[in-house]
Amino acid sequence: MALKKTSKLPQAATLKQILKRCSSLGRKQGMGEEEGLPVDVPKGHFAVYVGENRSRFIVPISLLSHPEFQILLRAAEEEFGFNHEMGLTIPCEEVAFRSLTCLLG
């Protein structure tokens, strides 16, 4: 089953927006703590929220290149969109997310 692309922005631009909002990349580009960026996210990582309880996970940016993780990002976009104040939320059970990140990381 193929997922159709729903975003009007190219994939690279969409990922860049996500990273600015959720990672150390924003601080590197002159944004700071006063703009609400997480200060506990190490360089090269970003935060996501997973599951019904919205558990927070810090994951490496390298996961963005994996097709399996990109499927999760598309599912997040379809379900929640990326223009909201809740942070990047992944519609996935925590156990499945942990398993996937362990396999990919």
N, CA, C and O atoms as a DFTB+ gen file, in Angstrom:
420 C
 N C O
     1  1       0.832      -1.177       0.000
     2  2       0.000       0.000       0.000
     3  2       0.880       1.245       0.000
     4  3       1.692       1.420       0.909
     5  1       0.745       2.064      -0.946
     6  2       1.556       3.271      -1.052
     7  2       0.834       4.439      -0.409
     8  3      -0.378       4.596      -0.549
     9  1       1.597       5.251       0.293
    10  2       1.039       6.465       0.865
    11  2       1.216       7.587      -0.131
    12  3       2.300       7.773      -0.683
    13  1       0.157       8.332      -0.361
    14  2       0.311       9.449      -1.285
    15  2       0.826      10.663      -0.537
    16  3       0.542      10.844       0.647
    17  1       1.566      11.470      -1.217
    18  2       2.158      12.660      -0.634
    19  2       1.092      13.729      -0.518
    20  3       0.494      14.130      -1.516
    21  1       0.847      14.202       0.725
    22  2      -0.193      15.190       0.934
    23  2       0.355      16.595       1.119
    24  3      -0.393      17.568       1.017
    25  1       1.625      16.713       1.383
    26  2       2.217      18.013       1.650
    27  2       2.423      18.780       0.349
    28  3       2.742      18.202      -0.690
    29  1       2.235      20.094       0.433
    30  2       2.496      20.940      -0.726
    31  2       3.969      21.322      -0.806
    32  3       4.452      21.742      -1.858
    33  1       4.680      21.173       0.309
    34  2       6.101      21.476       0.319
    35  2       6.894      20.243      -0.097
    36  3       6.465      19.122       0.176
    37  1       8.023      20.419      -0.743
    38  2       8.883      19.268      -1.022
    39  2       9.314      18.615       0.289
    40  3       9.355      19.268       1.332
    41  1       9.630      17.342       0.228
    42  2       9.966      16.593       1.434
    43  2      11.127      17.237       2.196
    44  3      11.079      17.322       3.423
    45  1      12.144      17.681       1.510
    46  2      13.298      18.281       2.182
    47  2      12.900      19.542       2.943
    48  3      13.375      19.763       4.056
    49  1      12.041      20.366       2.362
    50  2      11.604      21.586       3.034
    51  2      10.761      21.261       4.262
    52  3      10.876      21.929       5.290
    53  1       9.923      20.248       4.159
    54  2       9.101      19.832       5.287
    55  2       9.982      19.343       6.427
    56  3       9.762      19.710       7.582
    57  1      10.976      18.520       6.114
    58  2      11.883      18.016       7.141
    59  2      12.661      19.153       7.790
    60  3      12.901      19.133       8.997
    61  1      13.056      20.142       6.999
    62  2      13.798      21.279       7.555
    63  2      12.925      22.053       8.545
    64  3      13.411      22.490       9.588
    65  1      11.626      22.226       8.220
    66  2      10.712      22.899       9.147
    67  2      10.605      22.127      10.454
    68  3      10.637      22.715      11.536
    69  1      10.480      20.817      10.350
    70  2      10.371      19.977      11.543
    71  2      11.620      20.136      12.400
    72  3      11.527      20.317      13.614
    73  1      12.772      20.070      11.777
    74  2      14.022      20.145      12.524
    75  2      14.199      21.489      13.202
    76  3      14.706      21.547      14.323
    77  1      13.799      22.561      12.559
    78  2      13.905      23.876      13.175
    79  2      13.078      23.954      14.450
    80  3      13.493      24.565      15.435
    81  1      11.903      23.330      14.421
    82  2      11.004      23.407      15.570
    83  2      11.379      22.446      16.685
    84  3      11.083      22.720      17.848
    85  1      12.019      21.336      16.368
    86  2      12.174      20.258      17.338
    87  2      13.601      19.908      17.710
    88  3      13.804      18.987      18.501
    89  1      14.590      20.591      17.185
    90  2      15.953      20.100      17.398
    91  2      16.939      21.208      17.718
    92  3      16.603      22.389      17.793
    93  1      18.161      20.767      17.899
    94  2      19.262      21.686      18.137
    95  2      19.598      22.487      16.883
    96  3      20.328      23.474      16.974
    97  1      19.091      22.095      15.722
    98  2      19.358      22.824      14.481
    99  2      18.880      24.269      14.590
   100  3      19.554      25.182      14.114
   101  1      17.730      24.481      15.210
   102  2      17.195      25.832      15.374
   103  2      18.117      26.716      16.192
   104  3      18.326      27.878      15.844
   105  1      18.672      26.183      17.274
   106  2      19.610      26.961      18.090
   107  2      20.857      27.296      17.294
   108  3      21.410      28.388      17.426
   109  1      21.304      26.352      16.463
   110  2      22.497      26.554      15.652
   111  2      22.283      27.688      14.645
   112  3      23.229      28.385      14.278
   113  1      21.048      27.866      14.207
   114  2      20.759      28.886      13.210
   115  2      20.330      30.208      13.839
   116  3      19.692      31.028      13.179
   117  1      20.669      30.421      15.096
   118  2      20.427      31.715      15.711
   119  2      19.167      31.782      16.547
   120  3      18.901      32.824      17.146
   121  1      18.387      30.733      16.618
   122  2      17.233      30.739      17.486
   123  2      17.706      30.353      18.870
   124  3      18.780      29.771      19.023
   125  1      16.915      30.669      19.873
   126  2      17.368      30.349      21.215
   127  2      16.255      29.840      22.085
   128  3      15.139      29.589      21.630
   129  1      16.582      29.694      23.342
   130  2      15.637      29.164      24.323
   131  2      14.389      30.041      24.414
   132  3      13.294      29.534      24.661
   133  1      14.543      31.332      24.219
   134  2      13.404      32.230      24.325
   135  2      12.330      31.967      23.273
   136  3      11.184      32.376      23.458
   137  1      12.670      31.299      22.180
   138  2      11.677      30.962      21.160
   139  2      11.018      29.618      21.420
   140  3      10.269      29.126      20.577
   141  1      11.285      29.017      22.573
   142  2      10.628      27.782      22.940
   143  2      11.282      26.517      22.409
   144  3      10.664      25.453      22.434
   145  1      12.502      26.605      21.936
   146  2      13.190      25.408      21.470
   147  2      13.695      24.611      22.662
   148  3      14.099      25.190      23.670
   149  1      13.675      23.301      22.558
   150  2      14.138      22.486      23.686
   151  2      15.641      22.650      23.899
   152  3      16.421      22.577      22.950
   153  1      16.034      22.871      25.139
   154  2      17.452      23.052      25.435
   155  2      18.116      21.736      25.807
   156  3      19.343      21.670      25.884
   157  1      17.332      20.685      26.041
   158  2      17.894      19.407      26.452
   159  2      18.105      18.443      25.295
   160  3      18.422      17.274      25.512
   161  1      17.933      18.921      24.071
   162  2      18.104      18.060      22.900
   163  2      19.532      18.226      22.392
   164  3      19.923      19.318      21.981
   165  1      20.315      17.139      22.418
   166  2      21.705      17.262      21.972
   167  2      21.815      17.529      20.476
   168  3      20.894      17.249      19.710
   169  1      22.938      18.065      20.084
   170  2      23.214      18.339      18.676
   171  2      23.041      17.055      17.871
   172  3      23.511      15.990      18.272
   173  1      22.359      17.171      16.728
   174  2      22.163      16.022      15.862
   175  2      20.974      15.167      16.236
   176  3      20.837      14.051      15.735
   177  1      20.104      15.664      17.110
   178  2      18.928      14.932      17.553
   179  2      17.695      15.826      17.504
   180  3      17.814      17.043      17.360
   181  1      16.524      15.233      17.623
   182  2      15.290      15.994      17.740
   183  2      14.301      15.229      18.604
   184  3      14.416      14.016      18.778
   185  1      13.328      15.956      19.142
   186  2      12.343      15.354      20.040
   187  2      11.080      14.997      19.272
   188  3      10.642      15.731      18.387
   189  1      10.501      13.851      19.630
   190  2       9.190      13.456      19.111
   191  2       8.357      12.979      20.289
   192  3       8.886      12.573      21.324
   193  1       7.050      13.037      20.111
   194  2       6.107      12.568      21.122
   195  2       5.356      11.394      20.521
   196  3       4.886      11.459      19.385
   197  1       5.248      10.309      21.302
   198  2       4.750       9.046      20.764
   199  2       3.656       8.485      21.661
   200  3       3.745       8.536      22.888
   201  1       2.618       7.946      21.017
   202  2       1.592       7.206      21.730
   203  2       0.529       8.068      22.373
   204  3       0.568       9.297      22.312
   205  1      -0.428       7.384      22.995
   206  2      -1.549       8.075      23.638
   207  2      -1.095       8.978      24.774
   208  3      -1.689      10.030      25.009
   209  1      -0.038       8.569      25.484
   210  2       0.465       9.364      26.605
   211  2       1.448      10.439      26.168
   212  3       1.948      11.201      26.995
   213  1       1.724      10.501      24.870
   214  2       2.662      11.473      24.314
   215  2       4.009      11.430      25.038
   216  3       4.519      12.457      25.485
   217  1       4.573      10.231      25.146
   218  2       5.897      10.073      25.758
   219  2       6.941      10.709      24.849
   220  3       6.893      10.560      23.628
   221  1       7.879      11.414      25.457
   222  2       8.886      12.150      24.696
   223  2      10.107      11.278      24.450
   224  3      10.630      10.641      25.364
   225  1      10.549      11.261      23.208
   226  2      11.745      10.529      22.805
   227  2      12.692      11.492      22.104
   228  3      12.261      12.351      21.336
   229  1      13.973      11.344      22.372
   230  2      15.007      12.110      21.676
   231  2      15.663      11.140      20.703
   232  3      16.238      10.132      21.116
   233  1      15.576      11.445      19.410
   234  2      16.077      10.522      18.389
   235  2      17.102      11.226      17.501
   236  3      17.036      12.441      17.316
   237  1      18.039      10.468      16.959
   238  2      19.050      11.083      16.083
   239  2      18.460      11.504      14.741
   240  3      17.559      10.849      14.216
   241  1      18.966      12.579      14.204
   242  2      18.515      13.087      12.906
   243  2      18.749      12.056      11.805
   244  3      18.049      12.062      10.792
   245  1      19.715      11.185      11.994
   246  2      20.008      10.162      10.981
   247  2      18.801       9.262      10.689
   248  3      18.736       8.651       9.622
   249  1      17.850       9.175      11.618
   250  2      16.654       8.361      11.370
   251  2      15.811       8.912      10.217
   252  3      15.036       8.179       9.602
   253  1      15.967      10.199       9.929
   254  2      15.162      10.811       8.865
   255  2      15.446      10.209       7.494
   256  3      14.615      10.313       6.591
   257  1      16.595       9.586       7.328
   258  2      16.934       9.009       6.027
   259  2      16.367       7.603       5.834
   260  3      16.435       7.063       4.730
   261  1      15.815       7.007       6.878
   262  2      15.275       5.653       6.786
   263  2      13.833       5.670       6.273
   264  3      12.997       6.393       6.815
   265  1      13.536       4.892       5.247
   266  2      12.171       4.855       4.702
   267  2      11.117       4.489       5.743
   268  3       9.997       4.997       5.686
   269  1      11.455       3.621       6.689
   270  2      10.490       3.234       7.713
   271  2      10.113       4.421       8.594
   272  3       8.949       4.585       8.959
   273  1      11.108       5.253       8.936
   274  2      10.830       6.434       9.755
   275  2      10.070       7.481       8.947
   276  3       9.221       8.186       9.492
   277  1      10.362       7.588       7.667
   278  2       9.645       8.526       6.803
   279  2       8.168       8.161       6.706
   280  3       7.320       9.045       6.583
   281  1       7.851       6.868       6.761
   282  2       6.448       6.440       6.762
   283  2       5.760       6.962       8.021
   284  3       4.621       7.425       7.964
   285  1       6.452       6.888       9.154
   286  2       5.882       7.427      10.393
   287  2       5.665       8.934      10.299
   288  3       4.657       9.448      10.783
   289  1       6.606       9.641       9.679
   290  2       6.451      11.093       9.520
   291  2       5.250      11.433       8.633
   292  3       4.521      12.387       8.906
   293  1       5.053      10.658       7.585
   294  2       3.887      10.897       6.719
   295  2       2.589      10.628       7.477
   296  3       1.612      11.362       7.325
   297  1       2.582       9.580       8.286
   298  2       1.407       9.278       9.095
   299  2       1.138      10.408      10.094
   300  3      -0.015      10.764      10.336
   301  1       2.205      10.969      10.672
   302  2       2.061      12.093      11.598
   303  2       1.482      13.304      10.892
   304  3       0.615      13.993      11.430
   305  1       1.965      13.560       9.687
   306  2       1.462      14.699       8.919
   307  2      -0.012      14.520       8.588
   308  3      -0.795      15.462       8.710
   309  1      -0.391      13.327       8.173
   310  2      -1.786      13.074       7.813
   311  2      -2.715      13.181       9.019
   312  3      -3.824      13.705       8.911
   313  1      -2.260      12.685      10.163
   314  2      -3.126      12.677      11.340
   315  2      -3.151      13.998      12.089
   316  3      -4.215      14.447      12.518
   317  1      -1.979      14.634      12.254
   318  2      -1.892      15.829      13.084
   319  2      -1.495      17.082      12.322
   320  3      -1.778      18.187      12.786
   321  1      -0.855      16.951      11.181
   322  2      -0.272      18.101      10.503
   323  2       1.001      18.520      11.229
   324  3       1.309      17.989      12.296
   325  1       1.728      19.448      10.671
   326  2       2.957      19.909      11.305
   327  2       2.826      21.324      11.854
   328  3       3.748      21.815      12.505
   329  1       1.718      21.981      11.610
   330  2       1.538      23.352      12.087
   331  2       0.655      23.373      13.320
   332  3      -0.479      23.850      13.281
   333  1       1.187      22.850      14.414
   334  2       0.486      22.906      15.684
   335  2       1.514      23.051      16.791
   336  3       2.708      22.853      16.567
   337  1       1.059      23.392      17.966
   338  2       1.973      23.689      19.069
   339  2       2.300      22.473      19.927
   340  3       2.968      22.619      20.950
   341  1       1.856      21.291      19.548
   342  2       2.031      20.112      20.378
   343  2       3.368      19.423      20.156
   344  3       3.633      18.416      20.813
   345  1       4.200      19.898      19.287
   346  2       5.442      19.210      18.967
   347  2       5.184      18.125      17.946
   348  3       4.032      17.839      17.621
   349  1       6.219      17.528      17.447
   350  2       6.088      16.477      16.440
   351  2       5.567      15.217      17.119
   352  3       6.276      14.588      17.903
   353  1       4.329      14.853      16.815
   354  2       3.673      13.712      17.438
   355  2       3.580      12.575      16.435
   356  3       3.080      12.751      15.324
   357  1       4.065      11.409      16.835
   358  2       4.067      10.227      15.981
   359  2       2.909       9.319      16.397
   360  3       2.845       8.894      17.551
   361  1       1.990       9.014      15.469
   362  2       0.855       8.148      15.796
   363  2       1.257       6.675      15.768
   364  3       1.038       5.979      14.777
   365  1       1.838       6.220      16.851
   366  2       2.413       4.879      16.916
   367  2       2.426       4.461      18.382
   368  3       2.550       5.312      19.263
   369  1       2.304       3.185      18.653
   370  2       2.431       2.707      20.028
   371  2       3.883       2.829      20.466
   372  3       4.801       2.648      19.666
   373  1       4.083       3.137      21.744
   374  2       5.434       3.340      22.261
   375  2       6.320       2.116      22.060
   376  3       7.486       2.247      21.687
   377  1       5.780       0.938      22.304
   378  2       6.573      -0.288      22.173
   379  2       7.049      -0.464      20.736
   380  3       8.207      -0.810      20.498
   381  1       6.162      -0.228      19.788
   382  2       6.537      -0.351      18.368
   383  2       7.571       0.705      17.995
   384  3       8.501       0.419      17.241
   385  1       7.420       1.925      18.516
   386  2       8.371       2.995      18.214
   387  2       9.749       2.663      18.772
   388  3      10.758       2.842      18.090
   389  1       9.793       2.181      20.009
   390  2      11.084       1.801      20.607
   391  2      11.758       0.698      19.784
   392  3      12.962       0.742      19.532
   393  1      10.971      -0.272      19.379
   394  2      11.533      -1.370      18.580
   395  2      12.096      -0.857      17.254
   396  3      13.190      -1.242      16.843
   397  1      11.332       0.019      16.591
   398  2      11.774       0.558      15.308
   399  2      13.047       1.378      15.467
   400  3      13.985       1.218      14.687
   401  1      13.094       2.255      16.468
   402  2      14.275       3.100      16.636
   403  2      15.500       2.270      17.022
   404  3      16.623       2.610      16.649
   405  1      15.288       1.181      17.768
   406  2      16.423       0.298      18.097
   407  2      16.946      -0.405      16.841
   408  3      18.154      -0.573      16.673
   409  1      16.040      -0.807      15.977
   410  2      16.459      -1.487      14.737
   411  2      17.158      -0.528      13.776
   412  3      18.131      -0.901      13.121
   413  1      16.666       0.700      13.692
   414  2      17.211       1.668      12.740
   415  2      18.444       2.389      13.285
   416  3      19.346       2.733      12.521
   417  1      18.490       2.617      14.586
   418  2      19.553       3.402      15.189
   419  2      20.789       2.656      15.348
   420  3      21.776       3.196      15.846
